[in-house]
Amino acid sequence: MCKSCCQLKTSMFIVLMFSLSACFGSPERNTGIVNPPAHQRITAERAYQMMLELNEFILLDVRTEAEFRERHIAGAILIPIDELEAHAQAELLDKDIVIFVYCRTGVRSENAAVILAGMGYSQVFNMGGIVDWRW
């Protein structure tokens, strides 16, 4: 086998191992789910029910500041998605707390959930968009 083939296989193996390691989170506290994926998509209704059951959680809005000022869910904190990697560790100190992420329609919140999971946050729930919020 040529040197470049070996390097390619080694690189692919490292990427695969890194990807798989992100799939194994620690057990969730307070949610009753054992070894959940680092992030998952849930409905706004399910998020609301979980919020009623949990003692602590973070509700994270990843839209722009203008969108947040216009309308947001009570109790939400704002970290725009383009600032998430720079500000998450300073503002989201507990990497094991349940984090519900939302945006307008669910696209940015999915990207944010992936970013947070990649940063080691173990209980990230993409609840979609504020357009789905009725409570």
CORGIVEN-V499000 format. One record per helix or strand. SS is the DSSP state (H for helix, E for strand). FROM is the first residue (numbers start at 1). TO is the last residue. If there is no record, write none. Layout:
# CORGIVEN-V499000
SS;FROM;TO / SS;FROM;TO
This chain:
# CORGIVEN-V499000
H;3;21 / E;39;41 / H;44;53 / E;58;61 / H;65;70 / E;77;78 / H;81;91 / E;99;103 / H;107;118 / E;124;129 / H;130;132
